[in-house]
Amino acid sequence: MSDKGPIIFLALFALAGIVFLAGCDTVVNSSVVKTRGIFTTVAAEGQDSDMAASDLVSSTNFGAGQVPEAVVVGYGFPDGSPQPFELQVVETAGETSVFTSNGNVYAGKVALIDLPIRDTGKYQARLLINDYVQDAWDFTVTRDATSTNLTAAPAPASPPVMADTKTDFEVVVSPWGGGDIFSDYDAALSQALTAALTEARKGSRDLFAEVTPGHVIIRFDMDEKGQVSSPEIIGNTLDDALGQFFLRVLQNGSPYKPWSDATKTVYGDHPRTMKVTFYID
């Protein structure tokens, strides 16, 4: 082989490496499509882990009424076991953490995580695996003047006080991976939790004496009989005491209403992985 042979081989090898890395991000109709990493899209009904990342339109700007949804893709192990990850969202202006969540993603699947951000600003979503940042994605949220602010601190002169009415908080129940088979059931469960929260708060007034806006996200499993199991706090911008309070409200109400026969005919009788978000405004 001539002296040029190794040089040509190394050049081709380096070029192949560049092509491989660039293949993680492609652009289709001005939308970035990632095959590995993290990006954001507008949350919508019907999006679940069986969707291909190429079917999800990436977005870097979210207006009033639009919920940013993080998409993690390209991870998971060939033996079928999931890849654990941590998602962090920071406000880029001051590196202020506004959201943290832990999840799992399977090979060939996507993981979808709604980002409960109600404050106008510029943000960065960071994907961490084994405590190392694997990828990041910048996006902007623009809210109108009437939007509820979950991340801003209260004005020093008048810290927000939790009033004794149920209009100061919101309970949102949703499936972990999307879908609308249980939309009516989840709406009823949200109402049941709201009523339970109103009653439980009467005996825990000290917890709500002075609280800044925030939220607690709990992931759990539910079986066909309405029994809750394996509840876990995966996001908390409040304090530990309030996190445990909301966790008890969820557990104390179990079992909830059983699934209907029609629902079980469509879905089956295997447990659902769900999440509930308790917002304090």
C-alpha positions in Angstrom: 0.0 0.0 0.0 1.3 3.5 -0.8 1.8 6.2 1.8 -1.4 7.8 0.6 -3.5 4.7 1.5 -3.6 5.2 5.3 -4.2 8.9 4.8 -7.2 8.3 2.6 -8.5 5.6 4.9 -8.2 7.9 8.0 -9.9 10.8 6.1 -12.8 8.5 5.1 -13.1 7.3 8.7 -13.2 10.8 10.1 -15.8 11.8 7.5 -18.0 8.8 8.5 -17.7 9.9 12.1 -18.9 13.4 11.2 -21.9 12.0 9.2 -22.8 9.7 12.1 -22.8 12.6 14.6 -24.8 14.9 12.3 -27.3 12.1 11.8 -28.6 12.7 15.3 -30.2 16.0 14.1 -31.9 16.5 10.8 -34.1 19.3 9.5 -37.5 18.5 7.8 -39.6 21.5 6.7 -37.6 23.8 9.1 -38.3 21.4 12.0 -35.4 19.7 13.8 -35.9 16.0 14.1 -33.6 14.2 16.5 -32.8 10.5 16.5 -31.0 10.8 19.8 -31.2 13.4 22.5 -33.9 15.8 23.7 -36.2 18.4 22.1 -39.5 20.1 22.8 -42.9 19.9 21.1 -46.4 21.2 21.7 -48.2 18.8 24.0 -51.4 17.4 22.4 -53.8 14.5 23.0 -52.9 11.2 21.4 -49.1 11.6 21.8 -47.6 8.5 23.4 -44.4 6.5 23.6 -45.2 4.5 20.5 -44.9 7.5 18.3 -41.8 8.0 16.2 -39.8 11.1 16.9 -40.1 12.1 13.3 -43.9 12.3 13.8 -43.5 14.9 16.5 -43.0 18.4 15.3 -40.3 20.2 17.3 -40.9 23.7 18.6 -38.7 26.2 20.3 -41.5 28.8 20.9 -44.6 28.3 23.0 -47.4 30.9 23.2 -50.4 31.3 25.4 -52.3 28.0 25.9 -49.5 25.9 24.6 -47.8 23.4 27.0 -44.2 22.5 26.2 -43.5 18.8 26.1 -40.0 17.4 26.3 -39.2 14.4 24.0 -36.4 12.1 24.9 -35.4 9.7 22.1 -32.6 7.3 21.1 -31.8 5.6 24.4 -32.7 2.3 26.0 -30.9 -1.1 26.0 -31.1 -3.8 23.3 -32.3 -6.4 25.9 -35.5 -4.4 26.4 -34.6 -2.8 29.7 -35.1 1.0 29.9 -32.5 3.7 30.2 -33.1 5.9 33.3 -32.6 9.6 32.9 -33.1 12.9 34.6 -34.6 16.0 33.0 -33.8 19.5 34.2 -35.2 22.7 33.0 -33.5 26.0 33.9 -34.3 29.6 33.1 -31.3 30.6 31.1 -31.1 34.2 32.3 -30.0 33.2 35.8 -29.6 29.4 35.6 -32.6 29.1 37.9 -34.0 25.6 38.1 -37.7 25.6 37.4 -38.4 21.9 36.8 -36.8 18.5 37.5 -38.1 15.0 36.6 -36.9 11.5 36.5 -38.0 9.0 33.9 -37.2 6.0 31.7 -37.0 5.5 28.0 -37.0 2.3 26.0 -35.1 1.5 22.8 -37.1 2.5 19.8 -39.5 4.5 21.9 -39.8 8.1 23.0 -40.4 9.4 26.5 -42.8 12.4 26.8 -42.7 14.8 29.8 -45.1 17.8 30.1 -43.3 20.9 31.3 -45.5 22.9 33.7 -44.0 26.3 32.8 -46.4 29.3 33.1 -43.9 32.1 33.2 -42.6 34.0 30.1 -38.9 33.5 29.6 -36.1 31.6 27.9 -35.4 28.1 29.1 -33.1 25.2 28.5 -34.0 21.6 28.9 -31.1 19.3 29.8 -31.0 15.5 29.6 -28.8 13.9 32.2 -27.8 10.2 32.3 -25.7 9.0 35.2 -25.3 12.6 36.3 -23.8 13.8 33.0 -25.5 16.1 30.5 -26.0 14.2 27.3 -28.0 16.8 25.4 -29.7 20.2 25.8 -32.4 22.1 24.0 -33.3 25.9 24.2 -36.8 27.1 24.0 -38.9 30.2 24.7 -42.3 30.5 26.5 -44.5 33.6 26.0 -47.5 34.0 28.3 -50.1 36.8 28.4 -50.5 39.1 31.4 -53.2 36.9 32.9 -51.2 33.6 32.9 -50.5 32.0 36.2 -46.9 32.3 37.2 -45.4 29.2 38.8 -41.8 30.3 38.9 -41.6 33.9 39.9 -41.1 34.8 43.6 -43.8 36.8 45.4 -43.5 40.5 45.9 -41.7 41.3 49.2 -44.4 43.6 50.4 -47.3 41.1 50.1 -46.4 37.4 50.1 -49.1 35.3 48.7 -51.4 33.7 51.3 -53.3 30.5 50.6 -57.0 31.4 51.0 -59.5 28.9 52.3 -61.1 28.3 48.9 -60.6 25.6 46.3 -59.8 28.1 43.6 -56.2 28.5 44.9 -55.1 25.2 43.5 -55.6 23.0 40.5 -55.3 19.2 40.1 -54.5 17.7 36.7 -54.5 13.9 36.2 -53.1 12.5 33.0 -51.6 9.2 31.7 -47.8 9.0 31.8 -47.5 8.4 28.0 -50.6 10.1 26.6 -53.8 8.7 25.1 -57.5 9.5 25.6 -59.1 6.2 26.4 -59.4 7.3 30.0 -60.1 11.0 29.4 -63.5 10.9 31.2 -62.2 8.8 34.0 -59.2 11.1 34.5 -61.4 14.1 34.6 -63.5 12.5 37.3 -60.4 11.5 39.2 -59.2 15.1 39.1 -62.5 16.3 40.6 -62.3 13.6 43.3 -58.8 14.6 44.3 -59.8 18.3 44.3 -62.6 17.5 46.7 -60.3 15.4 48.9 -57.6 18.1 48.9 -60.2 20.7 50.0 -61.2 18.5 52.9 -57.7 17.5 53.9 -56.5 21.1 53.9 -58.9 22.0 56.7 -56.8 20.0 59.2 -53.4 21.3 57.8 -53.9 25.1 57.6 -50.4 25.8 58.8 -49.0 24.2 55.7 -50.8 26.7 53.6 -50.3 29.8 55.7 -47.8 31.4 53.3 -46.8 29.6 50.2 -45.4 30.8 46.9 -46.9 29.4 43.6 -45.6 26.0 42.7 -46.5 22.4 42.0 -45.9 18.8 43.0 -45.9 16.0 40.4 -46.6 12.4 41.5 -46.2 9.4 39.3 -48.1 6.2 40.3 -49.7 3.0 39.0 -53.4 2.3 39.1 -55.1 -1.1 38.5 -58.6 -1.9 37.1 -60.1 -1.7 40.7 -58.9 1.9 41.1 -56.1 0.9 43.5 -53.1 3.2 43.6 -49.6 1.7 44.0 -45.9 2.8 43.8 -46.6 6.5 44.2 -43.4 8.6 43.8 -42.8 12.4 43.8 -41.0 13.2 40.6 -41.2 17.0 40.6 -41.6 19.5 43.5 -41.1 23.2 43.4 -42.7 23.6 46.8 -41.3 22.1 50.1 -41.1 18.5 51.3 -43.9 18.9 53.8 -46.4 19.9 51.0 -45.0 17.2 48.8 -45.8 14.6 51.4 -49.2 16.2 52.1 -50.2 15.8 48.4 -48.8 12.3 48.4 -51.0 11.4 51.4 -54.1 12.9 49.7 -53.6 10.6 46.7 -52.9 7.5 48.8 -55.8 8.1 51.3 -58.4 8.2 48.6 -57.4 4.8 47.1 -59.0 2.7 45.9 -60.8 5.1 43.5 -63.7 4.3 41.2 -63.1 1.0 39.2 -62.7 1.1 35.5 -65.8 0.5 33.4 -66.3 -2.7 31.5 -66.2 -0.8 28.2 -62.8 0.7 29.1 -61.4 -2.6 30.1 -62.5 -4.1 26.8 -60.5 -1.6 24.9 -57.5 -1.2 27.3 -57.3 -4.5 29.1 -56.8 -5.1 32.8 -53.1 -4.3 33.1 -52.2 -1.4 35.4 -51.8 2.2 34.0 -48.8 4.4 34.8 -50.2 7.8 35.5 -49.2 11.2 36.9 -51.0 13.9 38.9 -49.9 17.5 39.2 -51.0 19.6 42.1 -50.7 23.3 41.3 -50.8 26.0 43.9 -51.5 29.4 42.4 
